[in-house]
Amino acid sequence: MRRPTQIECLYLDFDGFFASVEQTARPELRGLPVGVVPFANAERSCVIACSREAKLLGVKNVMPIHEAKAICPGIVLVPQSPDLYRRAHNALLSEISAVLPIDAVKSIDELTCRVEPSHRSDPQQLGRRIKDRIAAGVGPTITCSIGFAANRQLAKMSCKAGKRSEGHYGDGNNVWHPDAMPAPLLSLSLEDIPGVGARMMKRLADAGIATMAALLATQPKHLRALWGNVNGERLWYALHGYQVHAPPSSRGMYGHGRVLPPDHREPAQARVASRLLLVKAARRMRRDGWNAGRLSLWLSLYGKDWAHDVRLPAVHDDQAVLSALGALWKLTALSRSSRIVQVGVTLSDLTRANERQLDILLNDDVPRRKWETTTAAIDGLNRKYGRTLVSVGPWVSQPDGYAGGKISYTRIPRAEDFW
Ligand SMILES: [Mg+2]
C-alpha cells in the first residue's frame, strides 16, 4: 500500500448549506440566524438545517423548534425549498469544476477532489481560489470549509477540524501535510472519526482504547477484530496516512419517507402520500436499471411505529409496486381516528432489471411485460412534459407540494424528483 508524502486529497463541505442557499436567494435573510424547517407553521417539528449565525449561537441541525427558539429567540424560520438546493448544488459544482476536476460528490454539500502535482506545493492557495470562484460566481453568502491531507479520510477530518474554532464557524482552509502527522490527530477525540458512533466508542473503551493516541498505537489486525470486518483495518491504514481504496459499494434500496403536515395525518391521506412516494422511488429505481424483490411500508403513529414488508417477484413497474402497497395498507388495520405522523416506503432486494428471472410458479410474464411497456410509456410522456402528466391511479398533489424530492444530504435529487 502506498503512503503519500504530499497532499493528494481535498475535501470540501459547505457551511450550513441549505440555510446559506436561502440567504443567497433572499438577501433579506443575510446576516440573520436562519433555521430551515420542513414546512410552514411547523411548531412541533425540527430545524433541519441552520445558518452559520444560528450555529454560532448554539443552534444545531435537527433540533426541535422550541429548543432552537429558547437558545435563539430571533431565529428566522424558513420552509425548505429542495429544488432550489438542487440547483445551487449544480451551480456550485460547475464553479468548482472550473478550478479543478471533482473526484466524487459525496452528498449534496460535500465533495472530494484529487490534488494534482502542480497544486501540491501550495494547497492553501488552491483553497482560496475555489472560495473566490464561488463568491464571484454564485454569491459570497455561500461559504465552504476545505481540508487537505494525504488521503480522503484524513482530508475529511481536516475539513471538519478546520470548520469550528473559538467564536468562529465555517470558511475553513485546513492543511494536514503528511510531514506534520499525526500531531493534528492527537488533539481530536475518537468520536471525531467519521463512522465511529456511540456503539463503536463503547467497544473501543471496553478494549482499553479511549484516545486517538491509543487507537493509533494499535495494530491493523486488532482494529479489524474490533470492527468485525475489514473496515477497521482500512481505517487504521487511512489514519496512518496510507492511500486506501474502498471497494465500490452496491446499491441497497430506493425509498422515500416524509413527515405529514399536521392537518393531513388521517390514514386515507397518509395512504395518498405513500402512493406518491412509492411512484417517485420506483421511478428513480427504473432510471438506474433495477428491479425490486421487496417492498416495505413504515408508519410512525403517535407513540408507536408500524412496519411491514412483502416480497415482490423482481419488478419495476408502477402497477406491480402500487398493488403491493395496497396489500400492505390492508394489513395496517388502522381505524379512521388513527393519526399518522410519518410515512415511508422502501424498495429493496434489488437485482438488475436486464437480468430478470422468470418466476415459473407465478407465470406472470405476459401481463408483467405489458405493464412494463405501459410504465415505460408513462415515464417517457412525463419526461417529455416535465411533470407528472400520466400516472397509474390517482395522482393527488400534496398540500405542501412535497413528494419525494425532499431535503437530503446524502442524495442529490434530479429535476424530475420534484414533479
Ligand atoms: Mg455541510
Residues whose N, C-alpha, C, O or C-beta is under 5 A from the ligand:
A	BS01	MG	D13 F14 D15 G16 F17 D109
